[in-house]
Amino acid sequence: MRLILGSASPRRLDLLAQISIAPAEVRPADIDETPLKDEAPRAYVRRLAVAKAEAITLQDGEVVLCADTTVALGRRIMEKPRDRAEAEKFLSLLSGRRHQVITGVAVRSNDRQIHRAVMTRVSFKRISESEMTAYLDSDEWQGKAGGYGIQGRAAALIPAINGSYSNVVGLPLAETAAMLSGFGIR
Ligand SMILES: Cc1cn([C@H]2C[C@H](O)[C@@H](COP(=O)(O)OP(=O)(O)OP(=O)(O)O)O2)c(=O)[nH]c1=O
């Protein structure tokens, strides 16, 4: 089977490379990522991963992998911040608290489709004003759910996680490997 990565995220490609999986092609899907009214975070990421996978036209013999990662504080969904002010708002809400990072993963061929959602708990220390300014100045918040990247400077703000690390970066590798292996991709 030929693996198509349905994602524009360079991080997902890197994560797959970490477990020696090289997609034959990258074919990102562009879909509307607006949450539905009162949509729960888990349902939201699952719906988006499936919608991304269904938006990609496949030939027989092709398998597509799509994912969506979001940060959830209770029922509140934090997607990628629109600007610095929104990143600051998100990080202020996350400061000194524990939240969830949930990734929806969908794998589809023309014959069948599977999907799941994986959750990791992430604890933030209390972020001081100077830490906040330095972090926002770094621009690392851009293009990342919740306005931070655990793989970069934000690691200094995160004393503990519970669950999959790769899930926080954008793709839970143990679960993804198991799902792909069901489609003959190893
Ligand atoms: C919380 C967190 C998120 N992220 C990233 C992972 C995802 O790329 C991004 C969330 O956006 P997504 O919408 O999941 O993905 P994307 O827009 O980057 O790519 P595509 O839709 O084409 O697949 O946030 C980190 O890199 N580190 C982190 O610590």
The ligand as a MOL file (V3000), in Angstrom:
LIG
                    3D

  0  0  0     0  0            999 V3000
M  V30 BEGIN CTAB
M  V30 COUNTS 29 30 0 0 0
M  V30 BEGIN ATOM
M  V30 1 C 0.1650 21.5670 21.7010 0
M  V30 2 C 1.1030 21.4940 20.5320 0
M  V30 3 C 0.6400 21.5670 19.2230 0
M  V30 4 N 1.5080 21.5060 18.1720 0
M  V30 5 C 1.0180 21.5830 16.7770 0
M  V30 6 C 0.7030 20.2340 16.1450 0
M  V30 7 C -0.1720 20.6080 14.9630 0
M  V30 8 O 0.6560 20.7470 13.8100 0
M  V30 9 C -0.7440 21.9550 15.3490 0
M  V30 10 C -2.2390 21.8990 15.4130 0
M  V30 11 O -2.7610 22.0740 14.1480 0
M  V30 12 P -3.5240 20.9600 13.2890 0
M  V30 13 O -4.7450 21.6190 12.7370 0
M  V30 14 O -3.6740 19.7070 14.0750 0
M  V30 15 O -2.5130 20.6220 12.1180 0
M  V30 16 P -1.8360 21.5550 11.0410 0
M  V30 17 O -2.7450 22.6860 10.6740 0
M  V30 18 O -0.4550 21.9120 11.5460 0
M  V30 19 O -1.6540 20.5830 9.7880 0
M  V30 20 P -2.7940 19.7960 8.9480 0
M  V30 21 O -4.1610 20.3050 9.3350 0
M  V30 22 O -2.4940 20.0380 7.5050 0
M  V30 23 O -2.5990 18.3480 9.3110 0
M  V30 24 O -0.1920 22.2910 16.6270 0
M  V30 25 C 2.8700 21.3510 18.3920 0
M  V30 26 O 3.6390 21.2890 17.4360 0
M  V30 27 N 3.3380 21.2650 19.6720 0
M  V30 28 C 2.5320 21.3270 20.7590 0
M  V30 29 O 3.0280 21.2320 21.9030 0
M  V30 END ATOM
M  V30 BEGIN BOND
M  V30 1 1 1 2
M  V30 2 2 2 3
M  V30 3 1 2 28
M  V30 4 1 3 4
M  V30 5 1 4 5
M  V30 6 1 4 25
M  V30 7 1 5 6
M  V30 8 1 5 24
M  V30 9 1 6 7
M  V30 10 1 7 8
M  V30 11 1 7 9
M  V30 12 1 9 10
M  V30 13 1 9 24
M  V30 14 1 10 11
M  V30 15 1 11 12
M  V30 16 2 12 13
M  V30 17 1 12 14
M  V30 18 1 12 15
M  V30 19 1 15 16
M  V30 20 2 16 17
M  V30 21 1 16 18
M  V30 22 1 16 19
M  V30 23 1 19 20
M  V30 24 2 20 21
M  V30 25 1 20 22
M  V30 26 1 20 23
M  V30 27 2 25 26
M  V30 28 1 25 27
M  V30 29 1 27 28
M  V30 30 2 28 29
M  V30 END BOND
M  V30 END CTAB
M  END
